[in-house]
Amino acid sequence: MKRLLKRISVLFLCVSFTQLAFSQTRVITGTITDDKGAPVQGASVAVKGAKGGTTTDATGAFSLTVGANAHSLVVSSVGFNQQEIGIPVDNKVAITLVSSAQSLNDVVVIGYGTTKRKDVTGSLTTVTSKEFNQGVITSPDQLLSNKVSGLEVTSNSGQPGAATTIRIRGNSSVRGVGNPLYVVDGVILDGRDARPSLNLGVGGFGQTPEDNPLLFIDPNSIQDITILKDASSTAIYGSRGANGVIVITTKTGSSGAIRMDASASVGFNVGYMKKYDILPFGTYVNALSKYNSAGRADTLNQGAHVDPLEDITQSNPIQNYDVALSGGNENGKFRASFLASTTPGFIQNNKLNKYIGTFSGNYKFLDKRLTVAFGLITGNVTNNDVLASNTAGSAGNLISSALQWNPTKAYYNANGSFANETNGTPNPLAMLKGYNDVSNVQTTLGNISAAFKILPNLEYKFLYSINQSNGTRNTNIDGFIAGIPPITGNGVGIIETAALTSQVIDNTLQYNTTFGQDLHFTALAGFEYWKTNYSGFGVAKQGFNFNQNELSLLNAQYTDIIQNGQTYVTNPTSGSDITTEIQSEFARVDFNYKDKLYLTGTMRIDGSSKFGVNNKYGYFPSVGAKWNIANESFMKDNTLINGLALRGTWGITGSQDFPPGASIDQFAFGAYNSASQVNAGNPDLKWEQTMQYDFGLDFAILNNRLSGTFDYYNKDKTNILFQNVAIQPGPAAFYWINLPGHLVNKGIEVSISATIVQHKDFQWDLTANFATNSNLITNFYAPGTKNPLAIYTGQINGQGVSGTLGQVITNNQPVDEFWLKHFEGFDQKGNQIVSANPTFAGNPNPSQLFGVSTTLRYKKLSLVLNGGGSSGFLIYNNTATSVTNIAGIANGRNIDMNAYKSAEQPSSGVAASDRFLENGAYFKLRNASLTYSFGNIGNYIKNLNVFVAGSNLFVITGFSGFDPEVNIDKSNGGYPSSSIEYIPYPTPRSVLAGVSFSL
Amino acid sequence: MTISKYFKISALLVVIGAAGCTKLNETYKSTVPADQAAAALGPAGVGLLLQSAYNDLPGIFVGQDQLFSLEENSTDESLVPTRGGDWDDNGVWRVIHNHTWNADHGQVLSVYNGLNKLNFDATNVLAFAPNKEQAAEARFLRALSLYYILDLYNQFPFRNPGDTLLNAPKVYKGPAAIQFIIDELEALLPDLGAANGSTAANPAAAKLLLMKCYLNRGAFNNRAAPTFDDADMQKVITLGQQIMASNYSYESKYFHNFNNVNGSSKELVFAYPATENSSTNNPGMQARWMMTFHYNEYTAQAPNAGWNGFSTTSDFYKTFGAAGVMNYTPNDTILDTRLGGRRLSDSLTTAMSGIKPGFLVGQQYDAAGNPLKDRKGAPLAFDPVIQPTMIETGSNLEVTGIRVAKYVPDFSTTYGGANYSSNVGNWLVIMRYPNAVLMLAEAMMRQASPNNAGALALVNTLRTARGAAPLASMTLADPTNVDTYGTLLGERGRELYFESERRTDLIRFGVYLTTWQYKPTDDPKYLVYPIPNQALAVNPNLTQNPGY
């Protein structure tokens, strides 16, 4: 084939030579559409072998003046395979691009710049907007689930807007959350938001879940998301790159007529993806008799028939409306969009409302030598939460009430008041009605940049950005809810506010040149200054005079009339974090020899105010090399292989993920007229160091219809920033040190894309990814000793297991290894027997991650399926341990089916043990969407699509809880936990139908 | 492009870079760096720091899972049975009562850290130029923490003011340890404010602590075979007599020491205050009754009146009567008021609850006198019999065990009893006058020429104040049975039960390793708690106690 082409081109060459004499030009016009018939905007169209070219406008149309000797066009666009087409005699073309995740000429975002995929030496994956997951999407990270090998995105719960646990290449944190660094349009985010976190200090509910800090970004306005994985890609972010970097690029305007894109969708939560396995009604009634005396069973069977897990849910419509205007010409482009969305949760009263406006522009001056660009994102996000806390004790929370509630007990008394149980389980509907927790976060992310081409190949760029987030949260628990002392009869009102401001100033200088003919050289140097402030305030009162009786409620909330509360739960508190400043210098050089050999080197020097006085500055180098074998002359004649490259990278990244002020002794003011030293400062604190190497192979065969990537990585984290046990006597239980131990994550990553069928009317694409990870801590000793450290974490909560910790961070084990007593069966009386002492009980970190997506298109109808999962890990079912254990049946609470099927009797004690460790392996059909592309309708409506999409359609798993994709925050003393499920907000199955079009 | 152009660009970059350069000093807002603290806190700063040390006391002494658990659950006075789904808590309570704990026990760690925080905060006062009286108070608080660390862990770490916190501190062990505390107390005693009330370090509190040190010195130095040096006993006697000569006297109602207005008790030597209905100054004493009460104990809060946990052994309960009977009735006149319960007929019980303080056994009643029921609908009648395994599996598992409410539930009516489970008025009692009297009596019996008659007289005066019949004779202890009626150890139990004295007493009286209910065997290593593994890992100067 290739040989044939060569001959043809030789032929053309001859022809063109003859035509050259006439020096004619002609104008080619055409339209470019994607495989669904939608116009592709911004695709580049050029004559093969010539420089320059044009791009398509919003309707996918282009017009290109070519020389008479032009014989074929090369069309490329991000996310599509590059395509060549001969120029027909009528000078009109209609080109359908075939999507590809990995087109070599795609522009991909790297730190402080962009490059072409083919020039990348490191390991990174770009997911473009049309590959994004569809369905009910509330935050950008959900767009990526299962799309990227080695990227683990775990929704911590089924609540819309819930925080996600994101791990790139394994669990690499022995403190905090270990989330990656987020970079939005070149601006490094702080990673937090200003939604005040809530720990209900009364009633034993514990800490409530965090929300997702990226909610202010409109998923519809994202052009693409790039995940930087290896050190060569991330080291340019220096002391903050160790957990990987996620780079989000928002859409920009393109030249052409002004265009409006609009979309609307409506959806519903249609049921549980998977129900927690408690006793169904009939079995429950039998169980009452099985475990209780006849008289007692009669008392407990109260004659009604309710299904609490269903009765707490709702099916209010999910609605999303999005409008974007964009346009411009070659000297100026703009894009503005507005999103209004409401996502009612699966549980009543729970709702996430978002209003997000974005406005960006890009203008050229001084003969295009000066480019001024700005971007503004402003988001208003409101959460109405329900009482679903992470670390509830014996008082439980809404979900535990629903699980435990006696299904024969009616919720209401005859007079309409809430019926109350005498078994310690509050009425779930009362907990719904009496809990009102509204948080609002207003976030603005603005940036302005100016890029000046000092010389054609030398560009200076300045960028300033500010990210301001202000949050308020009003939480009310009405006093009428029975059974939760001391709230019952008192009520609680909590008002909290928080503010987060971070600012960035960047100066970069980029230079590129070519030495001789073949050696291309690009260099980037820059200076960055970054600063962040966080402050908060909170007041909590109880003892209110109203809303103590559900039959006579005021519309007012306690937080509307906080002065009515008679006592403070705790003193009002305010605090302001120490301002953190980072200043950095960085440089990158890229060599490209004949598109065959590539070499990249980066260096970043970070100075951070957080580091100790003795170590203010950190140095983060990396190198990467690639050999593009496909471009070697000996490959010229092969017809099978279209692309083949070998990569190798090495580098050091850092982390400074510890509280500001940890390096200096600090005194703080406390309550009751007191002040005290609050930490033991460590002036030697320095950045944590992650040395990573990566070997990779990229290939494409069969006319690019099958392509893939293999990577082997090894990340070794040392100088671990660690909150160490304080040497008593001391002011706190912990202080921060760099521990000389190692935390090693290594594994392989594979991703494969295939176009299985490629036909004009029918196309079938399949992409799959797979990754393995092994995680181990070594040399984990107390400083200066050979005494292994053992840090216990993973709070197991609930009645009967108070204070139990189920995980350990220690030497020669993976992070958060389960540490549990061994379950040895039941004795003759049906009491469970557990061993006296805990032992290592298994790994909570997935050993394998996998994802698969497939697109089937028949004419204008396309079906996209996306699923994935993980395996090789265990989940601890804390719900079964302490909420739905068998003891409940003696008091008329519902219990776990596994317990019912066992030989256990209600007298059996509650104990945390490996009995409740379950295999977490699962596969989830995360999204399925069916789209019909009408194309253009009439003269005005363009690119009309209608779609229906489903989310979380099914899960295959042996896990008995709601959702094996779970990570309730059960950290203890700042040490993170992993893979523990405890009365989580359940995951719904949902469907969404919508329409989108352009004008 | 010329070289000069490159130069200009580079210069531009440098200028821009330099303009943005900062020294990267942290900007403090809510906190003050140590080097500015002395100036920033000002003349009142020492007082603020001293208050922080006082504020460490509730964290150590209030919680049922803190010092109280290590000092009481390890004895015959207290245990926490597992009742069906309740209170297994990974076995942490059972191993304390069974004497089978290890160096990873969470309570062993948190008490060690809590006491050392007091140790640190008190020491830190001394680094800020305190006046003489403030220094004495700080040193008293430090001595208090060191005493308990030594008592529980057999050694204590010590830093001088201003020591680098990143270095492992020196550790005092053996005879030098208790000598250090004694020297401290003797030295600071003259400087303590004589006018200080019970909520601040005061001379009587220092003397009482000194009495404890002298009395226990022989036990601390050899817990397996305590000896009692006569000179130490004379010190105890002198100090005890000094306290008796000062302004303390027995309350006519024993539970006035523990109710919501106990701040006015004439027996309080050292206490931490609480302000009723206010969270701003409240140590949360309600835990001490909620930990023991049944869910349905108080109808207004049912089914959440309590946590259905802590109980006492029936053998300990029996020590209140010579005959050792199990079912004391309201008419048993031989019994003393310290038993509380149904016998108590004074205003300490409000009309709101029906719960009386003290020992709860048998049928429980609400305020109107109606019998209460448990969650299964069976009578709420506490059964003294606890399973030897401390794991209840019978049909009556909810109601096993005699309950002990030393602190009187605060049902103050202002807020309709709603403060029952928060913001109560009860002060935390740390040292009480009768302890000084009983130590004095003990020293009189232990001195080289024992004065048993004098000791018996002191004890009988106390008993009379408690409404109990005088003892005819009294020995120190029964070496084979900790729960023998006519002993001084028995009297200390009856007076000071649930006040975190029992473990130290049993060791000093040489009976800690004998068996008692639900503790079938023992090993000498349990005479002290282990150094928590976490602490041991970071301070090489600590040595693990033998056997762990």
Interface residues (C-beta under 8 A of the other chain):
Chain A: V202 R296 T299 S394 A395 E421 T422 N423 G424 I454 L455 L458 Y460 F462 G483 I484 P485 P486 T488 G489 N490 I505 N507 L509 A525 F527 Y529 S535 Q542 G543 Q566 T567 Y568 V569 T570 N571 S574 G575 S576 D577 I578 T579 T580 E581 I582 Q583 E585 G607 S608 S609 K610 K616 P660 G661 I664 D665 Q666 F667 A668 F669 G670 A671 Y672 N673 S674 A675 S676 Q677 V678 A680 G681 N682 N724 V725 A726 I727 Q728 P729 G730 P731 A732 A733 Y735 A782 P783 G784 T785 N787 P788 L789 A790 Y792 I796 Q799 G800 V801 S802 G803 T804 L805 K821 K829 N831 A836 N837 P838 S882 N885 A887 G888 A890 N891 Q905 P906 S907 S908 G909 V910 A911 A912
Chain B: M1 K5 I9 L12 L13 I16 G17 G20 C21 T22 L24 N25 E26 T27 Y28 K29 S30 T31 V32 P33 A34 D35 A37 A40 L41 G45 G47 L48 L49 Q51 S52 A53 Y54 N55 D65 T82 G84 G85 D86 W87 D88 D89 N90 G91 V92 T100 N102 D104 G106 Y112 N113 N116 K117 N119 F120 D121 T123 N124 P157 F158 R159 L165 L166 N167 A168 P169 N277 S278 S279 T280 N281 Y295 N296 A300 Q301 A302 P303 N304 A305 W307 R375 K376 G377 I391 E392 T393 G394 L397 Y415 G416 A418 N419 Y420 S421 S422 N423 N533 Q534 A535 L536 A537 V538 N539 P540
